[in-house]
């Protein structure tokens, strides 16, 4: 059971881009799954 929600979010692993695999520099609980470089290629 989760004892502290802050600890839960602190312990999340770094997010990785779904396209290239690089680490995404943003909050781990964000809904985005692509880095800014890959997202700009899709435009």
N, C-alpha and C positions, 0 to 999 in steps of 0.2 A: 504494500500500500504506500502511496505517496504521502510523505509526512510534511513536505514543504514544497509548494508549487514553484518558489523561486529556485530551489535546488534542482528541480526537474528541468527548468529551462536552462540553467547554468550547465547542466550535464549533457545537453543535446550535442551531438557531433556537428562539426562544421558542415554546412551545406555544400554540395558539389553540383556543378552545372550538368544538366541532363544531356547536353550536346557534346561538350568538350571535356568534361570531367574536372575542370579547374574549380578551386574553392571560390565560393560566392561571398563577397564581403558585405554582409547585411545581417539583419537579425535572423536567427535560426527558425523562428516561427513565422517568417514571411511566406506568402503563398507562391512567390516566383520560384521557378526551378531552372532558369537559364541565366547565365551571366550577361552583363550588359553588352559584351562583344558579340555573343551569339544572338542576343535579342535584336541588336541593330542590324545584323545580317538578314534577319527575317522580314525587315520592313521593305 
